[in-house]
């Protein structure tokens, strides 16, 4: 969905990486686990993951969200379904993974103005 490159398969599942973040998804894709370098915890709690993406990447990712039939929102509280936001002069959208993690794609950093 987000354009991560598959980096391998290990004991915990498939690993995907982009920049310095690695996402591990068990075989079957049931759980999203995000580990930063040096983090050895295995506990999984629903989280909010925001991905700052380029305008072109936003369009590609958002098209995948729509093609997959995922519900998306303009806000993290899920009060504006079927909309994207234009915060700070960019574009943004929220969508949930199957385990309740709130994923966000945005094209402008928080508070950057517009």
TORNUDREN-923040 format. One line per 8 residues: for each residue x, y, z of N, C-alpha, C. Coordinates in pm, whole numbers. Layout:
% residues N
X,Y,Z,X,Y,Z,X,Y,Z ~ ... $
END
This chain:
% residues 114
82,-119,0,0,0,0,87,126,0 ~ 190,128,86,273,248,102,399,248,17 ~ 423,142,-57,539,139,-143,668,97,-75 ~ 658,24,37,777,-28,103,834,-142,21 ~ 966,-157,23,1032,-267,-48,1043,-387,46 ~ 1009,-506,-4,1023,-628,76,1172,-657,91 ~ 1215,-675,216,1357,-696,242,1390,-839,284 ~ 1288,-920,309,1316,-1059,345,1207,-1120,429 $
1226,-1247,464,1134,-1321,549,1217,-1380,661 ~ 1171,-1362,785,1242,-1415,900,1147,-1487,993 ~ 1191,-1509,1117,1110,-1580,1215,980,-1507,1246 ~ 981,-1373,1238,863,-1295,1275,774,-1263,1156 ~ 815,-1296,1036,732,-1271,919,809,-1198,811 ~ 736,-1132,724,797,-1059,614,840,-921,662 ~ 956,-877,616,1007,-745,655,1006,-653,533 ~ 965,-530,557,961,-429,453,1033,-306,505 $
1103,-235,419,1178,-118,466,1165,-2,369 ~ 1172,116,426,1177,240,350,1248,339,441 ~ 1355,397,393,1438,487,474,1489,411,596 ~ 1469,463,718,1521,397,838,1413,326,917 ~ 1295,306,861,1186,238,930,1166,101,868 ~ 1152,1,953,1123,-135,906,989,-178,962 ~ 902,-229,877,774,-284,919,780,-434,902 ~ 736,-507,1004,733,-653,997,589,-698,998 $
552,-778,899,415,-827,886,422,-979,887 ~ 354,-1045,984,355,-1191,987,297,-1249,859 ~ 337,-1373,827,280,-1442,712,128,-1431,723 ~ 63,-1390,619,-81,-1369,621,-118,-1224,646 ~ -22,-1142,693,-43,-1000,706,-138,-955,815 ~ -152,-1030,925,-251,-997,1025,-212,-883,1118 ~ -84,-862,1142,-43,-763,1242,68,-675,1187 ~ 58,-547,1210,163,-453,1173,251,-430,1295 $
380,-453,1280,475,-426,1387,577,-329,1332 ~ 600,-222,1402,700,-125,1358,813,-125,1459 ~ 932,-142,1411,1049,-142,1498,1151,-43,1445 ~ 1197,44,1531,1306,132,1494,1436,63,1535 ~ 1544,104,1474,1673,44,1506,1694,45,1657 ~ 1735,-68,1713,1764,-79,1855,1644,-116,1941 ~ 1522,-117,1887,1403,-151,1963,1385,-302,1960 ~ 1387,-366,2078,1376,-511,2083,1243,-558,2143 $
1154,-465,2177,1026,-505,2235,940,-578,2133 ~ 861,-673,2180,775,-750,2091,628,-721,2118 ~ 598,-628,2210,460,-594,2244,397,-512,2132 ~ 272,-544,2101,200,-474,1995,79,-405,2054 ~ 73,-275,2041,-40,-194,2085,-82,-109,1966 ~ -213,-96,1941,-254,-11,1829,-191,128,1840 ~ -140,175,1730,-66,300,1726,-112,386,1609 ~ -63,508,1607,-81,599,1493,53,608,1423 $
55,578,1294,176,588,1214,151,688,1103 ~ 228,796,1101,215,899,997,333,887,902 ~ 302,893,773,404,883,670,401,1011,587 ~ 509,1089,596,524,1209,515,570,1164,377 ~ 488,1192,275,515,1143,140,513,1259,41 ~ 576,1239,-72,574,1339,-179,434,1344,-241 ~ 403,1456,-307,272,1471,-371,242,1356,-467 ~ 338,1319,-551,317,1210,-646,291,1078,-573 $
366,1054,-466,347,931,-388,210,930,-322 ~ 163,1046,-275,30,1053,-214,-74,1003,-313 ~ -68,1053,-436,-164,1011,-537,-162,861,-561 ~ -43,804,-567,-29,660,-590,-84,580,-472 ~ -45,620,-351,-91,549,-231,-242,564,-215 ~ -292,685,-234,-436,709,-218,-516,628,-319 ~ -465,616,-440,-533,533,-541,-539,387,-495 ~ -433,338,-432,-432,200,-380,-535,184,-269 $
-547,286,-183,-646,282,-74,-786,271,-133 ~ -814,353,-233,-946,351,-296,-970,219,-371 ~ -869,171,-444,-885,45,-518,-909,-72,-425 ~ -852,-67,-305,-871,-174,-208,-1006,-163,-136 ~ -1079,-55,-160,-1209,-36,-96,-1199,-3,51 ~ -1084,51,95,-1067,87,235,-1141,215,268 ~ -1196,221,387,-1255,345,436,-1142,438,476 ~ -1154,564,442,-1053,662,479,-1124,786,532 $
-1048,865,608,-1102,982,673,-1007,1100,655 ~ -1061,1220,671,-980,1341,666,-923,1375,804 ~ -968,1305,907,-929,1340,1044,-902,1213,1126 ~ -819,1224,1229,-785,1105,1309,-900,1054,1394 ~ -1002,1136,1417,-1116,1094,1500,-1224,1024,1419 ~ -1203,1011,1289,-1297,943,1200,-1433,1013,1193 ~ -1432,1145,1194,-1556,1222,1183,-1585,1266,1040 ~ -1487,1254,951,-1503,1300,812,-1468,1188,715 $
-1554,1086,707,-1527,973,618,-1536,1013,471 ~ -1457,945,388,-1463,967,245,-1404,1099,199 ~ -1329,1166,287,-1267,1294,253,-1117,1286,282 ~ -1041,1373,216,-902,1396,254,-894,1536,312 ~ -786,1567,384,-770,1701,438,-667,1778,355 ~ -664,1906,378,-568,1993,310,-491,2075,413 ~ -459,2011,525,-388,2077,634,-253,2129,588 ~ -218,2245,633,-88,2307,604,-62,2321,454 $
-169,2329,375,-155,2347,231,-121,2222,153 ~ -127,2107,219,-98,1980,152,-221,1893,145 ~ -199,1763,137,-307,1665,138,-277,1561,243 ~ -382,1507,304,-365,1404,405,-487,1316,415 ~ -467,1192,458,-576,1098,478,-536,997,584 ~ -637,947,654,-618,846,758,-692,719,715 ~ -635,604,744,-702,477,721,-649,378,824 ~ -729,277,853,-693,179,956,-642,51,893 $
-545,-12,962,-506,-145,919,-598,-245,989 ~ -593,-374,956,-687,-471,1014,-680,-484,1166 ~ -569,-441,1229,-555,-453,1373,-585,-324,1447 ~ -637,-224,1377,-676,-100,1443,-571,8,1448 ~ -454,-16,1388,-355,91,1380,-409,199,1288 ~ -392,326,1327,-435,437,1242,-317,482,1159 ~ -326,461,1030,-221,499,938,-259,632,874 ~ -160,717,855,-183,848,798,-79,873,689 $
-125,927,578,-33,976,476,-56,1127,465 ~ 52,1203,457,41,1348,447,155,1402,363 ~ 130,1515,297,230,1571,207,302,1692,263 ~ 256,1743,375,323,1857,440,341,1825,588 ~ 457,1859,647,477,1835,790,377,1913,874 ~ 341,1858,989,251,1927,1081,303,2066,1113 ~ 215,2165,1107,253,2301,1146,339,2375,1047 ~ 353,2324,926,443,2387,829,378,2505,757 $
248,2526,778,179,2634,710,147,2597,567 ~ 106,2693,491,72,2658,355,59,2776,273 $
END
